[in-house]
Amino acid sequence: MVPNDTSRYILDQLSQHPQCTVEETLHSIKNDWFALGRKLTRENPISPEVEAALLERDNRRCCITGLDTNLKYTYIIPPSIASDSDLQKGVSVPTIFT
């Protein structure tokens, strides 16, 4: 997101909700961001089968640090997001996230 897009989004939200104060609108936008952050950082366990496949694929080494001990795999986008009722097809997601 670039600053101009952010400004346009905030102005758009203000015009769509004229009954709200600027502070209320900014608070709502912040809450949307925090909600999305919580959804994207959920801890989803990785099955032993998937972990074994990842270890084999990566030669038992972290592809970022190169370390080969204490490896802990995690999802970049947690699979639980697919069943999140707030993010289902047909549910309105704020345009700032699209």
N, C-alpha and C positions, 0 to 999 in steps of 0.2 A: 504494500500500500504506500502510495506517495502522498506528500503533504496536501497537494491539491485535491486528491481523491478524498482524503480525510475531511478537509474543509467542506467539500461539496456534500459529503454524507451528513455531516453535522447540520449544515444549512437545510438539507432536505428533511432531516428528522425534525428540525425546528418548525419548518413550514407544514409538515404533516400533523403536528401536534401543537397547534397554536394555543390550546388551553393549558399547556405545560410551561413552566418557567424554563429559562436556559439551564439553570442548575438541575432541575428535574430531568430534563432531556439528557444532559451530560451524565448524570447519575445512571440513567437507564442504559445508555450506551456502554458505560463502564461495567454495569452488571452483566450485559450481554457478553462482553469480552471475557469477564471472569467465568461466566457459565460455560462458554466454549472452551476456555482453558482447562476447566475441571473435567470436561468430557474428553478432551484430547490427552489428558495426562492420567487417565484411569490406569490402574495396575491390572493387567490381564495376564493370568498365568500362562506360561508356554508349556505345552505338553512335552513329556519326555521324548516322544517321537520327533517332534519339530526341533527340539533342542539338539538331539543327536544329529539330525540332518544339517542343522546350522553348523555344529562343531565340525562335521565332515567337510562341508562346503568351504569353511573358512580355515581349514587345516589347524583347528584348535587354537586359533590366534585371533585377537581383536583386530579387525580391519582398520581401526582408527589409531589405536595406540601401539599395536604390535605385541602387546602383552599376551602371555599364554597361561596366566594363572588368575584365579578368581573371576572368571568370565561370567557375566550375567546378561543374558539376552533379554531384550525388551522390544515391544512393538513400537514402531514410529507412529502409526495410527492404530489405536487399539481396536480389535475386532468388535468389541462391545458397542462401538459407535453404530454398527450396522443395525442393531436392535434398539437403538435409542429412540424413544417415541418422539422426542423433540426434533429429531433429524430424519424422520421418515419421509418418504415421497409424499408430496401433497401438503406437507407442513411448511408453513412460511418460515424461512430462515432469514434473519436480517441481511440485507444486501451487502453490508460491510463484510460478510463472511463468504460471499460468493464470488 
